Amino acid sequence: MLFTEDFLHYVWKFRLFARTDLKTDDGEELEILSAGMANTDSGPDFHNARVRIGETVWAGNVEVHLSSSDWQKHGHNADSAYDNVILHVVYRNDVPLILSNGRQVPTLQLKDRIPDELYNRYHQMVFGEQRIIPCEKSIAGIDGLIMSNWLTRVLVERLEKRSTAVTDSLNLNHNDWEETFYQFLAANFGFKTNALPFELLARSLPQLTLAKHKNNPMQIEALIFGQAGFLETELQDEYPLKLKKEYDFLRKKYSLQPIENHLWKFMRLRPQNFPTIRLAQFAALIVQSNHLFSKILEIKDINALRALFTDIKVNDYWEGHYRFDVKSKPVSKTLGAASIDILLINTLALFLFSYGKQHQKQYYINRSLRLLENLPAEKNNITEDFITLGLKINNAFESQALLELKNNYCNYKKCLQCGVGNKILKLA
């Protein structure tokens, strides 16, 4: 048989082995009263297990290995944390287990006790031929309630992991939610390709500095484009020349240092997504928005949240340009609906969740989840793959969960830790 130790953990945890006439390695009758709680930290694999060996009931820890000789290979013989192991569960019992104090630990061998059908399903998922995910031949048949419950859990895992970055930034920003939100929003305005330079720009240009010039859109635009490094070259048009003049003054006033202009990427981007256009839109948002995060905490209606980004209008110069000094056919440069939804997913929903978690207010966590439920599903390679497998993705709640499922479960073949994989393995 070909399997990993995780498979034996799974078999033991759910007692998916033949349990009739169980005996330890020295022939004593064995009854499993409780398999114990799986331990994800260091130490024995299962805590607080209860077994009856002969006439005695034992309570303690259980260790699981492919072979009993792995105990020595893993160095457990020199670790006192394993001295209270009451049962050694192995696939193959090749050597007796004797602790340093002379006590022999009872061993249960699972060889010939694992059902062939269970092993075959596991082997097909983990080692079988696959194009997209391990369970691609079975996932469409999973009960809708089971799938929904698992996606909810996976989505919360995703938001909790991503909220760690929010907490780290909050610590750096002296717990200033507005500043932290501004930095994350800026990074997400880069839409992956230009996320890094946008983040560096926001960190180099505090929101407090911008707030001092709220009533002067030209100065806001000068600060944004200047710090982005786009005013360091020779310019020709009147508009960028004005920006440069304003920036040169403000740069000295605030001792500003622009980021490197070469960090911005134009290659393989549609002109509407050029960083110059995104910067113009970001500047317009700064001009039109005051205390944006505070507003988001108060606004419950999704259309009102969208309106915060829908109504921004860039400087008229950009209606006929995608880059400085290069004319183009006049086109409106407002943010598109899909771009706005991405900002709502990656910034607003995350910050509502993080705020609720930080302040222990379930209300904001629930608002975050409801927001995702009311946003359309994302369209990308991963969601398209799941659709080809027969799944229907109804909203961003599900698409975000499926991204987490694919990237942190399927890609690593963590089928035994997955609610979907568990269900497939247990199918009769």
C-alpha positions in Angstrom: 0.0 0.0 0.0 1.1 3.5 -0.8 0.0 6.3 1.6 1.2 8.9 4.0 1.1 9.0 7.8 -1.7 11.5 7.5 -3.9 8.7 6.1 -3.3 6.6 9.2 -4.1 9.7 11.4 -7.4 10.0 9.5 -8.2 6.2 9.8 -7.5 6.3 13.6 -9.4 9.6 14.2 -12.6 8.4 12.6 -12.0 4.7 13.5 -12.3 3.6 9.9 -10.7 0.2 10.5 -12.0 -3.2 11.3 -12.5 -3.2 15.1 -13.6 -6.7 15.7 -11.2 -8.9 17.8 -8.8 -6.1 18.4 -5.6 -7.1 20.2 -2.4 -5.4 21.1 1.0 -6.7 19.9 1.3 -8.9 23.0 -2.2 -10.4 22.5 -4.2 -8.5 25.0 -7.8 -7.6 24.2 -8.2 -4.0 23.1 -11.3 -1.7 23.0 -11.2 1.9 21.7 -13.3 4.0 24.0 -12.2 7.4 22.6 -9.7 8.1 19.8 -8.7 11.4 21.5 -8.3 14.9 20.2 -6.0 15.5 17.2 -2.9 17.5 18.3 -1.6 20.0 15.7 1.3 21.2 17.9 4.4 19.3 19.0 4.0 16.2 21.0 1.9 13.0 20.6 -0.6 12.9 17.8 -3.8 12.5 19.9 -4.5 13.8 23.4 -7.0 12.5 26.0 -7.6 9.1 24.4 -9.3 6.3 26.4 -8.7 2.6 25.7 -9.4 -0.6 27.5 -6.5 -3.1 27.5 -7.4 -6.3 29.1 -9.3 -5.4 32.3 -7.7 -1.9 32.6 -9.0 1.4 31.2 -6.2 3.7 30.2 -6.4 7.5 29.6 -3.6 9.4 27.9 -2.0 10.0 24.5 -1.8 8.1 21.3 1.1 8.2 18.8 0.6 7.1 15.1 3.3 5.9 12.8 3.6 4.0 9.5 6.0 1.6 11.3 6.7 1.1 15.0 10.4 1.7 14.3 9.6 5.3 13.3 9.4 6.1 17.0 13.1 5.8 17.3 13.7 7.5 13.9 11.7 10.5 15.0 13.6 10.8 18.2 10.6 10.3 20.5 12.7 8.0 22.8 14.6 11.1 23.9 11.5 13.3 24.4 9.7 13.1 27.8 6.6 14.5 26.2 6.0 11.0 24.9 6.4 9.2 28.2 2.6 9.1 28.8 1.7 7.5 25.5 -0.8 4.7 26.3 -1.0 3.2 22.7 1.2 3.1 19.7 -0.9 2.8 16.5 1.0 1.7 13.4 0.4 0.2 10.0 3.3 -2.2 10.4 4.6 -3.4 13.8 8.3 -4.2 13.0 9.9 -3.7 16.4 8.5 -3.6 20.0 8.3 -0.2 21.6 10.1 0.1 25.0 10.5 3.4 26.7 13.7 4.6 28.4 12.1 3.7 31.8 11.7 0.1 30.7 7.9 0.3 30.1 6.7 -1.4 27.0 4.0 0.6 25.2 1.1 -1.5 23.8 1.0 -1.4 20.0 -2.0 -1.8 17.6 -1.2 -2.9 14.1 -3.7 -1.7 11.4 -2.2 -3.8 8.6 -5.0 -5.9 7.0 -7.7 -3.9 9.0 -8.1 -0.9 6.5 -10.9 -1.5 4.0 -9.7 -1.8 0.4 -12.5 0.5 -0.7 -11.4 3.3 1.6 -7.8 2.9 0.6 -8.7 2.9 -3.1 -10.7 6.1 -2.8 -7.8 7.7 -0.9 -5.2 6.5 -3.4 -7.3 7.7 -6.4 -7.6 11.2 -4.9 -4.1 11.7 -3.7 -2.0 9.7 -6.2 -4.4 9.3 -9.1 -4.3 11.1 -12.4 -5.8 14.6 -12.1 -6.1 17.8 -14.2 -7.4 20.4 -11.8 -7.9 19.1 -8.2 -7.6 15.7 -6.5 -11.4 15.1 -6.2 -12.3 16.5 -9.6 -14.3 13.4 -10.5 -16.4 13.5 -7.4 -16.8 17.1 -6.2 -19.9 17.9 -8.2 -21.8 15.1 -6.4 -21.2 16.5 -2.9 -24.3 17.4 -1.0 -25.0 21.1 -1.2 -25.3 21.6 2.5 -22.0 19.9 3.1 -20.3 22.0 0.4 -21.9 25.2 1.8 -20.8 24.5 5.4 -17.2 23.7 4.3 -16.9 26.8 2.0 -18.1 28.9 4.9 -15.3 27.5 7.1 -12.7 27.9 4.4 -13.7 31.5 3.7 -13.4 32.4 7.4 -10.0 30.8 7.4 -9.0 33.0 4.5 -10.3 36.2 6.1 -8.6 35.3 9.4 -5.2 34.7 7.7 -5.5 37.9 5.7 -6.6 39.9 8.7 -3.2 39.1 10.3 -1.6 41.5 7.7 -4.1 44.2 8.7 -3.2 43.7 12.4 0.5 43.9 11.6 0.0 47.2 9.7 -2.2 48.6 12.5 0.6 48.0 14.9 3.0 49.9 12.6 0.4 52.7 12.2 -0.2 53.1 16.0 -3.6 51.6 15.7 -4.8 54.1 13.1 -7.6 52.4 11.1 -8.0 55.2 8.6 -4.3 55.2 7.7 -4.1 51.4 7.5 -7.2 51.3 5.3 -5.8 53.9 3.0 -2.6 51.9 2.6 -4.5 48.6 1.8 -6.9 50.4 -0.5 -3.9 51.9 -2.4 -2.3 48.5 -2.8 -5.6 47.1 -4.1 -5.9 49.9 -6.6 -2.8 48.4 -8.2 -4.9 45.3 -9.0 -2.1 42.8 -8.4 0.2 43.9 -11.3 1.0 47.3 -9.6 0.0 46.5 -6.0 3.6 46.8 -4.7 4.4 50.3 -6.1 0.9 51.5 -5.0 1.6 50.3 -1.5 5.0 51.9 -1.4 3.4 55.1 -2.6 0.9 55.1 0.2 3.5 54.4 2.8 5.7 57.2 1.5 2.8 59.7 1.5 0.8 59.6 4.7 -2.9 60.3 4.6 -2.4 63.1 7.0 -0.3 64.9 4.5 -3.0 64.6 1.8 -5.7 65.7 4.2 -4.0 69.1 4.5 -4.7 69.7 0.8 -8.2 68.3 0.5 -9.5 71.6 -0.9 -6.9 71.7 -3.7 -7.3 68.8 -6.2 -4.3 70.0 -8.2 -2.0 69.6 -5.1 -3.5 66.2 -4.3 -2.8 65.1 -7.9 0.7 66.6 -7.7 1.5 64.7 -4.5 0.2 61.4 -5.9 1.9 61.6 -9.3 5.0 63.2 -7.8 5.5 60.5 -5.1 4.9 57.8 -7.8 7.9 59.2 -9.7 6.0 60.3 -12.8 7.1 63.9 -12.6 10.8 63.2 -12.6 11.1 63.2 -16.4 10.9 65.9 -19.1 7.3 66.9 -19.6 5.6 68.9 -22.3 1.8 69.3 -21.7 0.5 72.2 -19.5 -1.2 69.9 -17.0 1.8 67.7 -16.0 4.0 70.8 -15.9 1.6 72.4 -13.4 1.7 69.2 -11.4 5.5 69.2 -11.4 5.6 72.9 -10.2 3.2 72.1 -7.3 5.1 68.9 -6.4 8.5 70.6 -6.4 7.2 73.0 -3.7 5.4 70.3 -1.7 8.3 67.9 -1.9 10.6 70.4 -0.2 7.9 71.4 2.3 7.4 67.8 3.5 10.8 66.4 2.7 9.3 63.8 0.4 11.2 61.2 -1.5 9.4 59.7 -4.5 9.5 55.9 -5.2 11.3 54.5 -8.1 9.3 55.0 -11.3 10.6 51.8 -12.9 8.5 49.8 -10.4 5.3 50.7 -12.3 4.3 48.1 -15.0 2.5 48.9 -18.2 3.3 45.7 -20.2 0.4 43.5 -21.1 -2.1 45.9 -19.4 -5.1 47.3 -21.2 -4.8 51.1 -21.4 -7.7 51.5 -19.0 -5.6 49.7 -16.4 -2.4 51.7 -16.9 -1.0 52.8 -13.6 -1.3 56.4 -14.6 -5.0 56.0 -15.0 -5.3 54.1 -11.6 -3.3 56.9 -10.0 -5.6 59.5 -11.4 -8.6 57.6 -10.1 -7.0 57.2 -6.7 -6.2 60.9 -6.5 -9.9 61.7 -7.4 -11.0 59.3 -4.7 -8.8 61.1 -2.1 -10.2 64.5 -3.2 -13.8 63.4 -2.9 -13.6 61.2 0.3 -13.1 62.2 3.9 -12.7 59.6 6.7 -13.5 56.8 4.2 -13.1 53.9 6.6 -15.5 55.6 9.1 -18.0 55.9 6.3 -17.7 52.2 5.4 -18.3 51.2 9.0 -21.6 53.1 8.9 -22.8 52.4 5.3 -24.8 49.1 5.2 -26.3 49.3 1.7 -24.1 47.7 -1.0 -25.2 50.2 -3.6 -24.1 53.1 -1.3 -20.8 51.4 -0.9 -20.3 51.1 -4.6 -21.3 54.8 -5.0 -18.2 55.7 -3.0 -16.1 54.5 -6.0 -18.6 55.0 -8.9 -18.9 58.7 -8.6 -15.3 59.7 -8.6 -14.2 61.8 -11.6 -10.6 62.1 -12.8 -9.1 65.3 -14.0 -10.3 66.2 -17.5 -6.8 65.8 -18.8 -7.1 62.0 -18.5 -10.2 61.9 -20.7 -7.9 62.3 -23.7 -4.7 60.6 -22.4 -3.5 57.3 -20.9 0.0 58.7 -20.3 1.5 62.1 -19.9 2.1 64.0 -23.2 0.5 61.2 -25.3 -2.9 62.0 -26.7 -5.5 59.3 -27.2 -9.1 59.0 -28.3 -11.4 60.6 -25.7 -12.7 57.9 -23.3 -14.3 58.1 -19.9 -11.8 57.0 -17.2 -14.2 56.1 -14.4 -13.7 52.9 -12.5 -15.6 50.0 -14.0 -18.1 47.9 -12.1 -15.8 44.8 -12.1 -12.9 46.9 -10.7 -15.1 48.4 -8.0 -16.3 44.9 -6.9 -12.7 43.7 -6.6 -12.0 46.7 -4.3 -15.1 45.8 -2.2 -14.0 42.2 -2.0 -10.3 42.7 -1.2 -10.5 45.8 0.9 -13.9 46.6 2.3 -14.9 43.0 3.2 -11.5 42.3 4.7 -11.5 45.5 6.9 -15.0 44.9 8.1 -14.0 41.4 9.2 -10.7 42.6 10.7 -12.4 45.4 12.6 -15.0 43.0 14.0 -12.4 40.5 15.0 -10.2 43.2 16.6 -13.0 44.7 18.6 -14.8 41.4 19.2 -17.9 42.6 17.4 -19.7 39.9 15.5 -21.9 42.5 13.8 -19.0 43.7 11.5 -17.9 40.1 10.8 -21.4 39.3 9.7 -21.5 42.4 7.6 -18.3 41.3 5.9 -19.8 37.9 5.0 -23.1 39.5 3.8 -21.2 41.9 1.6 -19.4 39.0 -0.1 -22.7 37.1 -0.4 -24.2 40.1 -2.3 -21.2 40.6 -4.7 -20.9 38.7 -8.0 -18.5 35.8 -8.1 -15.0 36.6 -9.4 -14.0 35.4 -12.9 -10.5 33.9 -13.0 -8.8 30.7 -14.0 -9.5 29.0 -10.7 -13.3 29.8 -10.6 -13.5 28.8 -14.3 -11.9 25.5 -13.5 -14.4 24.8 -10.7 -17.3 25.6 -13.1 -15.9 23.1 -15.6 -16.1 20.5 -12.8 -19.8 21.1 -12.4 -19.9 23.6 -9.6 -22.2 26.6 -9.6 -20.5 29.7 -8.1 -23.3 32.1 -7.0 -21.4 35.0 -5.4 -18.0 36.4 -4.2 -18.5 34.5 -0.9 -18.2 31.2 -2.7 -15.6 32.3 -5.2 -13.3 33.6 -2.4 -13.8 30.3 -0.5 -13.0 28.3 -3.6 -9.8 30.3 -4.1 -8.7 29.4 -0.6 -9.8 25.8 -1.1 -7.7 25.5 -4.3 -4.6 27.3 -3.1 -4.3 25.9 0.4 -6.0 22.5 0.3 -6.2 21.1 -3.3 -2.7 22.3 -4.4 -1.2 20.5 -1.4 -3.5 17.5 -1.6 -4.7 18.1 2.0 -7.8 16.0 1.2 -7.8 14.4 4.7 -8.1 17.9 6.3 -10.8 18.9 3.8 -14.5 18.6 4.4 -15.1 17.7 0.8 -12.3 15.1 0.8 -13.6 13.6 4.0 -17.1 13.2 2.6 -15.8 11.5 -0.5 -13.6 9.1 1.5 -16.6 8.1 3.7 -19.0 7.5 0.8 -20.4 4.0 1.0 
